[in-house]
Amino acid sequence: TSYLSRFGKKYGIDHINPHKLRHTMATLMIANGADIKSVSEKLGHADASITLNVYTHRNEEAMTKANEIYANAIYKQA
C-alpha cells in the first residue's frame, strides 16, 4: 500500500489521494483570503476562471464577510 493509503487508514480518512490534497489546499487558501490569481498560478491553471469554477464554494461565513465589506464600503461613502 502507498504512504497515503496508510496515512488515511491511520487517521480515518477514506480514499485519500494527491488530488484530494490539492483540492483541500486550494480551498483552504481561498477560504482564508488568498487571491484567486495566486492560487490559480500555484495550481498551474492556464486561466483563473478554472480555479474559480472548481475551488470556490459558497458558505455562510464567506457570505457574511462579503455583506460586511459591502456595507462598510457603502457607509464610508455616505
N, CA, C and O atoms as a Tripos MOL2 file, in Angstrom:
@<TRIPOS>MOLECULE
protein
  312   311    78     0     0
PROTEIN
NO_CHARGES

@<TRIPOS>ATOM
      1 N           0.8390   -1.2000    0.0000 N.3       1 THR1
      2 CA          0.0000    0.0000    0.0000 C.3       1 THR1
      3 C           0.8740    1.2500    0.0000 C.2       1 THR1
      4 O           2.0230    1.2340    0.4420 O.2       1 THR1
      5 N           0.2990    2.3180   -0.5040 N.am      2 SER2
      6 CA          1.0470    3.5650   -0.5930 C.3       2 SER2
      7 C           1.0650    4.2850    0.7530 C.2       2 SER2
      8 O           0.2870    3.9850    1.6590 O.2       2 SER2
      9 N           1.9800    5.2450    0.8470 N.am      3 TYR3
     10 CA          2.0690    6.0460    2.0660 C.3       3 TYR3
     11 C           0.7320    6.7210    2.3610 C.2       3 TYR3
     12 O           0.2760    6.7130    3.5050 O.2       3 TYR3
     13 N           0.0990    7.3050    1.3430 N.am      4 LEU4
     14 CA         -1.1750    7.9950    1.5640 C.3       4 LEU4
     15 C          -2.2670    7.0430    2.0300 C.2       4 LEU4
     16 O          -3.0920    7.4120    2.8660 O.2       4 LEU4
     17 N          -2.2830    5.8390    1.5100 N.am      5 SER5
     18 CA         -3.2730    4.8540    1.9540 C.3       5 SER5
     19 C          -3.0790    4.5170    3.4230 C.2       5 SER5
     20 O          -4.0430    4.4460    4.1850 O.2       5 SER5
     21 N          -1.8330    4.3110    3.8130 N.am      6 ARG6
     22 CA         -1.5400    4.0140    5.2230 C.3       6 ARG6
     23 C          -1.8830    5.2070    6.1170 C.2       6 ARG6
     24 O          -2.4500    5.0380    7.1970 O.2       6 ARG6
     25 N          -1.5380    6.3990    5.6650 N.am      7 PHE7
     26 CA         -1.8400    7.6100    6.4150 C.3       7 PHE7
     27 C          -3.3510    7.7530    6.5960 C.2       7 PHE7
     28 O          -3.8300    8.0160    7.6990 O.2       7 PHE7
     29 N          -4.0890    7.5790    5.5110 N.am      8 GLY8
     30 CA         -5.5440    7.6760    5.5640 C.3       8 GLY8
     31 C          -6.1540    6.6650    6.5060 C.2       8 GLY8
     32 O          -7.0640    6.9900    7.2680 O.2       8 GLY8
     33 N          -5.6660    5.4550    6.4600 N.am      9 LYS9
     34 CA         -6.1820    4.4070    7.3440 C.3       9 LYS9
     35 C          -5.8910    4.7530    8.8060 C.2       9 LYS9
     36 O          -6.7510    4.5820    9.6700 O.2       9 LYS9
     37 N          -4.6880    5.2360    9.0760 N.am     10 LYS10
     38 CA         -4.2810    5.5790   10.4390 C.3      10 LYS10
     39 C          -5.1600    6.6860   11.0210 C.2      10 LYS10
     40 O          -5.5200    6.6430   12.1970 O.2      10 LYS10
     41 N          -5.5030    7.6760   10.1960 N.am     11 TYR11
     42 CA         -6.2460    8.8350   10.6760 C.3      11 TYR11
     43 C          -7.7220    8.8380   10.2750 C.2      11 TYR11
     44 O          -8.4150    9.8390   10.4600 O.2      11 TYR11
     45 N          -8.1920    7.7410    9.7380 N.am     12 GLY12
     46 CA         -9.6150    7.6190    9.4060 C.3      12 GLY12
     47 C         -10.0690    8.4700    8.2380 C.2      12 GLY12
     48 O         -11.1980    8.9600    8.2230 O.2      12 GLY12
     49 N          -9.1920    8.6490    7.2560 N.am     13 ILE13
     50 CA         -9.5250    9.4300    6.0590 C.3      13 ILE13
     51 C          -9.6690    8.4550    4.8960 C.2      13 ILE13
     52 O          -8.6890    7.8650    4.4400 O.2      13 ILE13
     53 N         -10.8970    8.2960    4.4250 N.am     14 ASP14
     54 CA        -11.1640    7.3550    3.3400 C.3      14 ASP14
     55 C         -10.6910    7.8990    1.9890 C.2      14 ASP14
     56 O         -10.8280    9.0880    1.7000 O.2      14 ASP14
     57 N         -10.1420    7.0220    1.1860 N.am     15 HIS15
     58 CA         -9.8200    7.3060   -0.2220 C.3      15 HIS15
     59 C          -8.9700    8.5650   -0.4090 C.2      15 HIS15
     60 O          -9.2450    9.3650   -1.3030 O.2      15 HIS15
     61 N          -7.9640    8.7460    0.4070 N.am     16 ILE16
     62 CA         -7.0960    9.9150    0.2810 C.3      16 ILE16
     63 C          -6.1790    9.7390   -0.9320 C.2      16 ILE16
     64 O          -5.6770    8.6470   -1.2010 O.2      16 ILE16
     65 N          -5.9740   10.8390   -1.6530 N.am     17 ASN17
     66 CA         -5.0900   10.8030   -2.8180 C.3      17 ASN17
     67 C          -4.5360   12.2000   -3.0650 C.2      17 ASN17
     68 O          -5.0360   13.1660   -2.4880 O.2      17 ASN17
     69 N          -3.5190   12.3300   -3.9060 N.am     18 PRO18
     70 CA         -2.9220   13.6470   -4.1500 C.3      18 PRO18
     71 C          -3.9210   14.6900   -4.6540 C.2      18 PRO18
     72 O          -3.8130   15.8660   -4.3080 O.2      18 PRO18
     73 N          -4.8900   14.2690   -5.4670 N.am     19 HIS19
     74 CA         -5.8650   15.2260   -5.9830 C.3      19 HIS19
     75 C          -6.6980   15.8150   -4.8500 C.2      19 HIS19
     76 O          -6.9770   17.0140   -4.8490 O.2      19 HIS19
     77 N          -7.0980   14.9920   -3.8920 N.am     20 LYS20
     78 CA         -7.8760   15.4950   -2.7560 C.3      20 LYS20
     79 C          -7.0460   16.4620   -1.9160 C.2      20 LYS20
     80 O          -7.5690   17.4590   -1.4180 O.2      20 LYS20
     81 N          -5.7610   16.1730   -1.7580 N.am     21 LEU21
     82 CA         -4.8980   17.0840   -1.0120 C.3      21 LEU21
     83 C          -4.7650   18.4200   -1.7470 C.2      21 LEU21
     84 O          -4.7610   19.4790   -1.1200 O.2      21 LEU21
     85 N          -4.6590   18.3680   -3.0620 N.am     22 ARG22
     86 CA         -4.5680   19.5740   -3.8910 C.3      22 ARG22
     87 C          -5.8430   20.4030   -3.7420 C.2      22 ARG22
     88 O          -5.7880   21.6220   -3.5790 O.2      22 ARG22
     89 N          -6.9910   19.7240   -3.8020 N.am     23 HIS23
     90 CA         -8.2770   20.4040   -3.6690 C.3      23 HIS23
     91 C          -8.3990   21.0530   -2.2890 C.2      23 HIS23
     92 O          -8.8440   22.1950   -2.1690 O.2      23 HIS23
     93 N          -8.0030   20.3220   -1.2590 N.am     24 THR24
     94 CA         -8.0570   20.8520    0.1060 C.3      24 THR24
     95 C          -7.1640   22.0780    0.2440 C.2      24 THR24
     96 O          -7.5760   23.0810    0.8280 O.2      24 THR24
     97 N          -5.9460   22.0060   -0.2870 N.am     25 MET25
     98 CA         -5.0210   23.1350   -0.2210 C.3      25 MET25
     99 C          -5.6330   24.3650   -0.8740 C.2      25 MET25
    100 O          -5.6390   25.4440   -0.2820 O.2      25 MET25
    101 N          -6.1430   24.2130   -2.0790 N.am     26 ALA26
    102 CA         -6.7020   25.3480   -2.8130 C.3      26 ALA26
    103 C          -7.9160   25.9210   -2.0900 C.2      26 ALA26
    104 O          -8.0480   27.1390   -1.9660 O.2      26 ALA26
    105 N          -8.7920   25.0610   -1.6200 N.am     27 THR27
    106 CA         -9.9920   25.5090   -0.9280 C.3      27 THR27
    107 C          -9.6400   26.2710    0.3430 C.2      27 THR27
    108 O         -10.2220   27.3210    0.6160 O.2      27 THR27
    109 N          -8.6930   25.7520    1.1210 N.am     28 LEU28
    110 CA         -8.2830   26.4270    2.3570 C.3      28 LEU28
    111 C          -7.6130   27.7650    2.0720 C.2      28 LEU28
    112 O          -7.8420   28.7410    2.7870 O.2      28 LEU28
    113 N          -6.7900   27.8140    1.0350 N.am     29 MET29
    114 CA         -6.1280   29.0690    0.6830 C.3      29 MET29
    115 C          -7.1610   30.1420    0.3260 C.2      29 MET29
    116 O          -7.0840   31.2720    0.8110 O.2      29 MET29
    117 N          -8.1150   29.7840   -0.5160 N.am     30 ILE30
    118 CA         -9.1400   30.7360   -0.9490 C.3      30 ILE30
    119 C         -10.0200   31.1430    0.2280 C.2      30 ILE30
    120 O         -10.3230   32.3240    0.3980 O.2      30 ILE30
    121 N         -10.4290   30.1750    1.0390 N.am     31 ALA31
    122 CA        -11.2940   30.4670    2.1860 C.3      31 ALA31
    123 C         -10.6210   31.3750    3.2080 C.2      31 ALA31
    124 O         -11.2940   32.0570    3.9810 O.2      31 ALA31
    125 N          -9.2950   31.3790    3.2080 N.am     32 ASN32
    126 CA         -8.5610   32.1970    4.1700 C.3      32 ASN32
    127 C          -7.9780   33.4620    3.5610 C.2      32 ASN32
    128 O          -7.0980   34.0920    4.1490 O.2      32 ASN32
    129 N          -8.4690   33.8350    2.3830 N.am     33 GLY33
    130 CA         -8.1520   35.1390    1.8350 C.3      33 GLY33
    131 C          -7.1120   35.2120    0.7330 C.2      33 GLY33
    132 O          -6.7960   36.3100    0.2730 O.2      33 GLY33
    133 N          -6.5690   34.0890    0.2930 N.am     34 ALA34
    134 CA         -5.6090   34.1400   -0.8080 C.3      34 ALA34
    135 C          -6.3270   34.5850   -2.0830 C.2      34 ALA34
    136 O          -7.4740   34.2080   -2.3270 O.2      34 ALA34
    137 N          -5.6420   35.3850   -2.8830 N.am     35 ASP35
    138 CA         -6.2790   35.8480   -4.1130 C.3      35 ASP35
    139 C          -6.3050   34.7230   -5.1500 C.2      35 ASP35
    140 O          -5.4090   33.8800   -5.2050 O.2      35 ASP35
    141 N          -7.3440   34.7380   -5.9570 N.am     36 ILE36
    142 CA         -7.5890   33.6750   -6.9360 C.3      36 ILE36
    143 C          -6.4370   33.5450   -7.9220 C.2      36 ILE36
    144 O          -6.0510   32.4300   -8.2720 O.2      36 ILE36
    145 N          -5.8880   34.6520   -8.3690 N.am     37 LYS37
    146 CA         -4.8100   34.6070   -9.3620 C.3      37 LYS37
    147 C          -3.6010   33.8460   -8.8240 C.2      37 LYS37
    148 O          -3.0150   33.0330   -9.5390 O.2      37 LYS37
    149 N          -3.2220   34.1020   -7.5690 N.am     38 SER38
    150 CA         -2.0760   33.4050   -6.9720 C.3      38 SER38
    151 C          -2.3440   31.9160   -6.8080 C.2      38 SER38
    152 O          -1.4800   31.0860   -7.0920 O.2      38 SER38
    153 N          -3.5390   31.5850   -6.3520 N.am     39 VAL39
    154 CA         -3.8900   30.1740   -6.1920 C.3      39 VAL39
    155 C          -3.8990   29.4940   -7.5530 C.2      39 VAL39
    156 O          -3.4090   28.3740   -7.6950 O.2      39 VAL39
    157 N          -4.4510   30.1620   -8.5440 N.am     40 SER40
    158 CA         -4.5030   29.6190   -9.8950 C.3      40 SER40
    159 C          -3.1040   29.3200  -10.4300 C.2      40 SER40
    160 O          -2.8670   28.2640  -11.0170 O.2      40 SER40
    161 N          -2.1850   30.2550  -10.2210 N.am     41 GLU41
    162 CA         -0.8110   30.0470  -10.6800 C.3      41 GLU41
    163 C          -0.1480   28.8910   -9.9320 C.2      41 GLU41
    164 O           0.5680   28.0910  -10.5330 O.2      41 GLU41
    165 N          -0.3840   28.8050   -8.6260 N.am     42 LYS42
    166 CA          0.1840   27.7130   -7.8280 C.3      42 LYS42
    167 C          -0.3150   26.3520   -8.3290 C.2      42 LYS42
    168 O           0.4280   25.3710   -8.3350 O.2      42 LYS42
    169 N          -1.5810   26.3100   -8.7480 N.am     43 LEU43
    170 CA         -2.1570   25.0600   -9.2490 C.3      43 LEU43
    171 C          -1.7690   24.7670  -10.6940 C.2      43 LEU43
    172 O          -1.9560   23.6500  -11.1760 O.2      43 LEU43
    173 N          -1.2290   25.7710  -11.3880 N.am     44 GLY44
    174 CA         -0.8350   25.5780  -12.7780 C.3      44 GLY44
    175 C          -1.9710   25.7040  -13.7680 C.2      44 GLY44
    176 O          -1.8780   25.2000  -14.8880 O.2      44 GLY44
    177 N          -3.0530   26.3770  -13.3680 N.am     45 HIS45
    178 CA         -4.1690   26.5740  -14.2860 C.3      45 HIS45
    179 C          -3.8200   27.6550  -15.3070 C.2      45 HIS45
    180 O          -3.1980   28.6620  -14.9660 O.2      45 HIS45
    181 N          -4.2150   27.4460  -16.5370 N.am     46 ALA46
    182 CA         -3.9650   28.4140  -17.5960 C.3      46 ALA46
    183 C          -4.8380   29.6490  -17.4350 C.2      46 ALA46
    184 O          -4.4710   30.7330  -17.8890 O.2      46 ALA46
    185 N          -5.9800   29.4980  -16.7980 N.am     47 ASP47
    186 CA         -6.9390   30.5910  -16.6500 C.3      47 ASP47
    187 C          -7.5030   30.5670  -15.2310 C.2      47 ASP47
    188 O          -7.8730   29.5060  -14.7260 O.2      47 ASP47
    189 N          -7.5700   31.7220  -14.5940 N.am     48 ALA48
    190 CA         -8.0700   31.8090  -13.2170 C.3      48 ALA48
    191 C          -9.5360   31.3960  -13.1140 C.2      48 ALA48
    192 O          -9.9970   31.0280  -12.0330 O.2      48 ALA48
    193 N         -10.2770   31.4530  -14.2260 N.am     49 SER49
    194 CA        -11.6870   31.0410  -14.1710 C.3      49 SER49
    195 C         -11.8210   29.5550  -13.8480 C.2      49 SER49
    196 O         -12.8190   29.1430  -13.2580 O.2      49 SER49
    197 N         -10.8440   28.7550  -14.2210 N.am     50 ILE50
    198 CA        -10.8540   27.3360  -13.8590 C.3      50 ILE50
    199 C         -10.8110   27.2080  -12.3390 C.2      50 ILE50
    200 O         -11.5720   26.4410  -11.7510 O.2      50 ILE50
    201 N          -9.9260   27.9560  -11.7190 N.am     51 THR51
    202 CA         -9.7970   27.9340  -10.2630 C.3      51 THR51
    203 C         -11.0970   28.3830   -9.6130 C.2      51 THR51
    204 O         -11.5700   27.7550   -8.6660 O.2      51 THR51
    205 N         -11.6690   29.4590  -10.1140 N.am     52 LEU52
    206 CA        -12.9310   29.9580   -9.5640 C.3      52 LEU52
    207 C         -14.0430   28.9220   -9.6640 C.2      52 LEU52
    208 O         -14.7940   28.7220   -8.7090 O.2      52 LEU52
    209 N         -14.1480   28.2730  -10.7960 N.am     53 ASN53
    210 CA        -15.2310   27.3160  -11.0130 C.3      53 ASN53
    211 C         -15.0810   26.0370  -10.2050 C.2      53 ASN53
    212 O         -16.0780   25.4360   -9.8050 O.2      53 ASN53
    213 N         -13.8540   25.6170   -9.9610 N.am     54 VAL54
    214 CA        -13.6260   24.3270   -9.3030 C.3      54 VAL54
    215 C         -13.4220   24.4540   -7.8000 C.2      54 VAL54
    216 O         -13.8830   23.6010   -7.0420 O.2      54 VAL54
    217 N         -12.7470   25.4920   -7.3610 N.am     55 TYR55
    218 CA        -12.2810   25.5400   -5.9780 C.3      55 TYR55
    219 C         -12.9660   26.5330   -5.0620 C.2      55 TYR55
    220 O         -12.6600   26.5660   -3.8710 O.2      55 TYR55
    221 N         -13.8760   27.3390   -5.5670 N.am     56 THR56
    222 CA        -14.5770   28.2530   -4.6690 C.3      56 THR56
    223 C         -15.9250   27.6730   -4.3020 C.2      56 THR56
    224 O         -16.6170   27.0760   -5.1260 O.2      56 THR56
    225 N         -16.2780   27.8640   -3.0410 N.am     57 HIS57
    226 CA        -17.5190   27.3090   -2.5080 C.3      57 HIS57
    227 C         -18.2220   28.3790   -1.6850 C.2      57 HIS57
    228 O         -17.5830   29.0960   -0.9160 O.2      57 HIS57
    229 N         -19.5070   28.4830   -1.8430 N.am     58 ARG58
    230 CA        -20.2840   29.4350   -1.0620 C.3      58 ARG58
    231 C         -20.4470   28.8630    0.3470 C.2      58 ARG58
    232 O         -20.7510   27.6830    0.5210 O.2      58 ARG58
    233 N         -20.2410   29.7110    1.3350 N.am     59 ASN59
    234 CA        -20.5520   29.3010    2.7040 C.3      59 ASN59
    235 C         -21.0640   30.5070    3.4660 C.2      59 ASN59
    236 O         -20.8550   31.6450    3.0470 O.2      59 ASN59
    237 N         -21.7260   30.2660    4.5690 N.am     60 GLU60
    238 CA        -22.3480   31.3440    5.3200 C.3      60 GLU60
    239 C         -21.3310   32.3580    5.8490 C.2      60 GLU60
    240 O         -21.5880   33.5620    5.8350 O.2      60 GLU60
    241 N         -20.1920   31.8770    6.3090 N.am     61 GLU61
    242 CA        -19.1720   32.7860    6.8270 C.3      61 GLU61
    243 C         -18.6840   33.7230    5.7300 C.2      61 GLU61
    244 O         -18.5200   34.9220    5.9560 O.2      61 GLU61
    245 N         -18.4530   33.1740    4.5450 N.am     62 ALA62
    246 CA        -18.0000   33.9930    3.4230 C.3      62 ALA62
    247 C         -19.0730   34.9880    3.0070 C.2      62 ALA62
    248 O         -18.7590   36.1290    2.6700 O.2      62 ALA62
    249 N         -20.3260   34.5740    3.0260 N.am     63 MET63
    250 CA        -21.4200   35.4750    2.6700 C.3      63 MET63
    251 C         -21.5350   36.6110    3.6800 C.2      63 MET63
    252 O         -21.7450   37.7610    3.2950 O.2      63 MET63
    253 N         -21.4010   36.3060    4.9470 N.am     64 THR64
    254 CA        -21.4520   37.3410    5.9830 C.3      64 THR64
    255 C         -20.3130   38.3370    5.8070 C.2      64 THR64
    256 O         -20.5150   39.5470    5.9080 O.2      64 THR64
    257 N         -19.1170   37.8240    5.5440 N.am     65 LYS65
    258 CA        -17.9530   38.6920    5.3370 C.3      65 LYS65
    259 C         -18.1680   39.5900    4.1190 C.2      65 LYS65
    260 O         -17.8710   40.7840    4.1690 O.2      65 LYS65
    261 N         -18.6800   39.0240    3.0300 N.am     66 ALA66
    262 CA        -18.9380   39.8130    1.8240 C.3      66 ALA66
    263 C         -19.9630   40.9110    2.1090 C.2      66 ALA66
    264 O         -19.8050   42.0390    1.6420 O.2      66 ALA66
    265 N         -21.0020   40.5930    2.8650 N.am     67 ASN67
    266 CA        -22.0110   41.5940    3.2270 C.3      67 ASN67
    267 C         -21.4050   42.7100    4.0670 C.2      67 ASN67
    268 O         -21.7250   43.8820    3.8640 O.2      67 ASN67
    269 N         -20.5330   42.3590    5.0070 N.am     68 GLU68
    270 CA        -19.8830   43.3610    5.8540 C.3      68 GLU68
    271 C         -18.9790   44.2760    5.0280 C.2      68 GLU68
    272 O         -18.9620   45.4880    5.2400 O.2      68 GLU68
    273 N         -18.2400   43.7060    4.1040 N.am     69 ILE69
    274 CA        -17.3610   44.5050    3.2380 C.3      69 ILE69
    275 C         -18.1940   45.4850    2.4170 C.2      69 ILE69
    276 O         -17.8360   46.6570    2.2930 O.2      69 ILE69
    277 N         -19.2790   45.0170    1.8710 N.am     70 TYR70
    278 CA        -20.1550   45.8800    1.0750 C.3      70 TYR70
    279 C         -20.7520   46.9910    1.9370 C.2      70 TYR70
    280 O         -20.7520   48.1580    1.5460 O.2      70 TYR70
    281 N         -21.2550   46.6220    3.1000 N.am     71 ALA71
    282 CA        -21.8650   47.6200    3.9990 C.3      71 ALA71
    283 C         -20.8390   48.6700    4.4170 C.2      71 ALA71
    284 O         -21.1450   49.8610    4.4470 O.2      71 ALA71
    285 N         -19.6290   48.2340    4.7380 N.am     72 ASN72
    286 CA        -18.5790   49.1780    5.1310 C.3      72 ASN72
    287 C         -18.2500   50.1310    3.9860 C.2      72 ASN72
    288 O         -18.0250   51.3180    4.2210 O.2      72 ASN72
    289 N         -18.2190   49.6400    2.7700 N.am     73 ALA73
    290 CA        -17.9190   50.4760    1.6100 C.3      73 ALA73
    291 C         -19.0270   51.5060    1.3980 C.2      73 ALA73
    292 O         -18.7530   52.6670    1.0950 O.2      73 ALA73
    293 N         -20.2700   51.0780    1.5570 N.am     74 ILE74
    294 CA        -21.4150   51.9790    1.3630 C.3      74 ILE74
    295 C         -21.4360   53.0680    2.4360 C.2      74 ILE74
    296 O         -21.6110   54.2470    2.1290 O.2      74 ILE74
    297 N         -21.2580   52.6670    3.6840 N.am     75 TYR75
    298 CA        -21.3400   53.6280    4.7810 C.3      75 TYR75
    299 C         -20.1650   54.6020    4.8030 C.2      75 TYR75
    300 O         -20.3080   55.7150    5.3080 O.2      75 TYR75
    301 N         -19.0230   54.2150    4.2740 N.am     76 LYS76
    302 CA        -17.8940   55.1340    4.1610 C.3      76 LYS76
    303 C         -18.2070   56.2370    3.1590 C.2      76 LYS76
    304 O         -17.7610   57.3740    3.3120 O.2      76 LYS76
    305 N         -18.9720   55.8930    2.1400 N.am     77 GLN77
    306 CA        -19.3400   56.8430    1.0940 C.3      77 GLN77
    307 C         -20.3610   57.8770    1.5940 C.2      77 GLN77
    308 O         -20.3710   59.0230    1.1450 O.2      77 GLN77
    309 N         -21.2110   57.4520    2.5250 N.am     78 ALA78
    310 CA        -22.3220   58.3070    2.9670 C.3      78 ALA78
    311 C         -21.8900   59.4350    3.8750 C.2      78 ALA78
    312 O         -22.7230   60.2260    4.3170 O.2      78 ALA78
@<TRIPOS>BOND
     1     1     2 1
     2     2     3 1
     3     3     4 2
     4     3     5 am
     5     5     6 1
     6     6     7 1
     7     7     8 2
     8     7     9 am
     9     9    10 1
    10    10    11 1
    11    11    12 2
    12    11    13 am
    13    13    14 1
    14    14    15 1
    15    15    16 2
    16    15    17 am
    17    17    18 1
    18    18    19 1
    19    19    20 2
    20    19    21 am
    21    21    22 1
    22    22    23 1
    23    23    24 2
    24    23    25 am
    25    25    26 1
    26    26    27 1
    27    27    28 2
    28    27    29 am
    29    29    30 1
    30    30    31 1
    31    31    32 2
    32    31    33 am
    33    33    34 1
    34    34    35 1
    35    35    36 2
    36    35    37 am
    37    37    38 1
    38    38    39 1
    39    39    40 2
    40    39    41 am
    41    41    42 1
    42    42    43 1
    43    43    44 2
    44    43    45 am
    45    45    46 1
    46    46    47 1
    47    47    48 2
    48    47    49 am
    49    49    50 1
    50    50    51 1
    51    51    52 2
    52    51    53 am
    53    53    54 1
    54    54    55 1
    55    55    56 2
    56    55    57 am
    57    57    58 1
    58    58    59 1
    59    59    60 2
    60    59    61 am
    61    61    62 1
    62    62    63 1
    63    63    64 2
    64    63    65 am
    65    65    66 1
    66    66    67 1
    67    67    68 2
    68    67    69 am
    69    69    70 1
    70    70    71 1
    71    71    72 2
    72    71    73 am
    73    73    74 1
    74    74    75 1
    75    75    76 2
    76    75    77 am
    77    77    78 1
    78    78    79 1
    79    79    80 2
    80    79    81 am
    81    81    82 1
    82    82    83 1
    83    83    84 2
    84    83    85 am
    85    85    86 1
    86    86    87 1
    87    87    88 2
    88    87    89 am
    89    89    90 1
    90    90    91 1
    91    91    92 2
    92    91    93 am
    93    93    94 1
    94    94    95 1
    95    95    96 2
    96    95    97 am
    97    97    98 1
    98    98    99 1
    99    99   100 2
   100    99   101 am
   101   101   102 1
   102   102   103 1
   103   103   104 2
   104   103   105 am
   105   105   106 1
   106   106   107 1
   107   107   108 2
   108   107   109 am
   109   109   110 1
   110   110   111 1
   111   111   112 2
   112   111   113 am
   113   113   114 1
   114   114   115 1
   115   115   116 2
   116   115   117 am
   117   117   118 1
   118   118   119 1
   119   119   120 2
   120   119   121 am
   121   121   122 1
   122   122   123 1
   123   123   124 2
   124   123   125 am
   125   125   126 1
   126   126   127 1
   127   127   128 2
   128   127   129 am
   129   129   130 1
   130   130   131 1
   131   131   132 2
   132   131   133 am
   133   133   134 1
   134   134   135 1
   135   135   136 2
   136   135   137 am
   137   137   138 1
   138   138   139 1
   139   139   140 2
   140   139   141 am
   141   141   142 1
   142   142   143 1
   143   143   144 2
   144   143   145 am
   145   145   146 1
   146   146   147 1
   147   147   148 2
   148   147   149 am
   149   149   150 1
   150   150   151 1
   151   151   152 2
   152   151   153 am
   153   153   154 1
   154   154   155 1
   155   155   156 2
   156   155   157 am
   157   157   158 1
   158   158   159 1
   159   159   160 2
   160   159   161 am
   161   161   162 1
   162   162   163 1
   163   163   164 2
   164   163   165 am
   165   165   166 1
   166   166   167 1
   167   167   168 2
   168   167   169 am
   169   169   170 1
   170   170   171 1
   171   171   172 2
   172   171   173 am
   173   173   174 1
   174   174   175 1
   175   175   176 2
   176   175   177 am
   177   177   178 1
   178   178   179 1
   179   179   180 2
   180   179   181 am
   181   181   182 1
   182   182   183 1
   183   183   184 2
   184   183   185 am
   185   185   186 1
   186   186   187 1
   187   187   188 2
   188   187   189 am
   189   189   190 1
   190   190   191 1
   191   191   192 2
   192   191   193 am
   193   193   194 1
   194   194   195 1
   195   195   196 2
   196   195   197 am
   197   197   198 1
   198   198   199 1
   199   199   200 2
   200   199   201 am
   201   201   202 1
   202   202   203 1
   203   203   204 2
   204   203   205 am
   205   205   206 1
   206   206   207 1
   207   207   208 2
   208   207   209 am
   209   209   210 1
   210   210   211 1
   211   211   212 2
   212   211   213 am
   213   213   214 1
   214   214   215 1
   215   215   216 2
   216   215   217 am
   217   217   218 1
   218   218   219 1
   219   219   220 2
   220   219   221 am
   221   221   222 1
   222   222   223 1
   223   223   224 2
   224   223   225 am
   225   225   226 1
   226   226   227 1
   227   227   228 2
   228   227   229 am
   229   229   230 1
   230   230   231 1
   231   231   232 2
   232   231   233 am
   233   233   234 1
   234   234   235 1
   235   235   236 2
   236   235   237 am
   237   237   238 1
   238   238   239 1
   239   239   240 2
   240   239   241 am
   241   241   242 1
   242   242   243 1
   243   243   244 2
   244   243   245 am
   245   245   246 1
   246   246   247 1
   247   247   248 2
   248   247   249 am
   249   249   250 1
   250   250   251 1
   251   251   252 2
   252   251   253 am
   253   253   254 1
   254   254   255 1
   255   255   256 2
   256   255   257 am
   257   257   258 1
   258   258   259 1
   259   259   260 2
   260   259   261 am
   261   261   262 1
   262   262   263 1
   263   263   264 2
   264   263   265 am
   265   265   266 1
   266   266   267 1
   267   267   268 2
   268   267   269 am
   269   269   270 1
   270   270   271 1
   271   271   272 2
   272   271   273 am
   273   273   274 1
   274   274   275 1
   275   275   276 2
   276   275   277 am
   277   277   278 1
   278   278   279 1
   279   279   280 2
   280   279   281 am
   281   281   282 1
   282   282   283 1
   283   283   284 2
   284   283   285 am
   285   285   286 1
   286   286   287 1
   287   287   288 2
   288   287   289 am
   289   289   290 1
   290   290   291 1
   291   291   292 2
   292   291   293 am
   293   293   294 1
   294   294   295 1
   295   295   296 2
   296   295   297 am
   297   297   298 1
   298   298   299 1
   299   299   300 2
   300   299   301 am
   301   301   302 1
   302   302   303 1
   303   303   304 2
   304   303   305 am
   305   305   306 1
   306   306   307 1
   307   307   308 2
   308   307   309 am
   309   309   310 1
   310   310   311 1
   311   311   312 2
@<TRIPOS>SUBSTRUCTURE
     1 THR1         2 RESIDUE 1 A THR
     2 SER2         6 RESIDUE 1 A SER
     3 TYR3        10 RESIDUE 1 A TYR
     4 LEU4        14 RESIDUE 1 A LEU
     5 SER5        18 RESIDUE 1 A SER
     6 ARG6        22 RESIDUE 1 A ARG
     7 PHE7        26 RESIDUE 1 A PHE
     8 GLY8        30 RESIDUE 1 A GLY
     9 LYS9        34 RESIDUE 1 A LYS
    10 LYS10       38 RESIDUE 1 A LYS
    11 TYR11       42 RESIDUE 1 A TYR
    12 GLY12       46 RESIDUE 1 A GLY
    13 ILE13       50 RESIDUE 1 A ILE
    14 ASP14       54 RESIDUE 1 A ASP
    15 HIS15       58 RESIDUE 1 A HIS
    16 ILE16       62 RESIDUE 1 A ILE
    17 ASN17       66 RESIDUE 1 A ASN
    18 PRO18       70 RESIDUE 1 A PRO
    19 HIS19       74 RESIDUE 1 A HIS
    20 LYS20       78 RESIDUE 1 A LYS
    21 LEU21       82 RESIDUE 1 A LEU
    22 ARG22       86 RESIDUE 1 A ARG
    23 HIS23       90 RESIDUE 1 A HIS
    24 THR24       94 RESIDUE 1 A THR
    25 MET25       98 RESIDUE 1 A MET
    26 ALA26      102 RESIDUE 1 A ALA
    27 THR27      106 RESIDUE 1 A THR
    28 LEU28      110 RESIDUE 1 A LEU
    29 MET29      114 RESIDUE 1 A MET
    30 ILE30      118 RESIDUE 1 A ILE
    31 ALA31      122 RESIDUE 1 A ALA
    32 ASN32      126 RESIDUE 1 A ASN
    33 GLY33      130 RESIDUE 1 A GLY
    34 ALA34      134 RESIDUE 1 A ALA
    35 ASP35      138 RESIDUE 1 A ASP
    36 ILE36      142 RESIDUE 1 A ILE
    37 LYS37      146 RESIDUE 1 A LYS
    38 SER38      150 RESIDUE 1 A SER
    39 VAL39      154 RESIDUE 1 A VAL
    40 SER40      158 RESIDUE 1 A SER
    41 GLU41      162 RESIDUE 1 A GLU
    42 LYS42      166 RESIDUE 1 A LYS
    43 LEU43      170 RESIDUE 1 A LEU
    44 GLY44      174 RESIDUE 1 A GLY
    45 HIS45      178 RESIDUE 1 A HIS
    46 ALA46      182 RESIDUE 1 A ALA
    47 ASP47      186 RESIDUE 1 A ASP
    48 ALA48      190 RESIDUE 1 A ALA
    49 SER49      194 RESIDUE 1 A SER
    50 ILE50      198 RESIDUE 1 A ILE
    51 THR51      202 RESIDUE 1 A THR
    52 LEU52      206 RESIDUE 1 A LEU
    53 ASN53      210 RESIDUE 1 A ASN
    54 VAL54      214 RESIDUE 1 A VAL
    55 TYR55      218 RESIDUE 1 A TYR
    56 THR56      222 RESIDUE 1 A THR
    57 HIS57      226 RESIDUE 1 A HIS
    58 ARG58      230 RESIDUE 1 A ARG
    59 ASN59      234 RESIDUE 1 A ASN
    60 GLU60      238 RESIDUE 1 A GLU
    61 GLU61      242 RESIDUE 1 A GLU
    62 ALA62      246 RESIDUE 1 A ALA
    63 MET63      250 RESIDUE 1 A MET
    64 THR64      254 RESIDUE 1 A THR
    65 LYS65      258 RESIDUE 1 A LYS
    66 ALA66      262 RESIDUE 1 A ALA
    67 ASN67      266 RESIDUE 1 A ASN
    68 GLU68      270 RESIDUE 1 A GLU
    69 ILE69      274 RESIDUE 1 A ILE
    70 TYR70      278 RESIDUE 1 A TYR
    71 ALA71      282 RESIDUE 1 A ALA
    72 ASN72      286 RESIDUE 1 A ASN
    73 ALA73      290 RESIDUE 1 A ALA
    74 ILE74      294 RESIDUE 1 A ILE
    75 TYR75      298 RESIDUE 1 A TYR
    76 LYS76      302 RESIDUE 1 A LYS
    77 GLN77      306 RESIDUE 1 A GLN
    78 ALA78      310 RESIDUE 1 A ALA
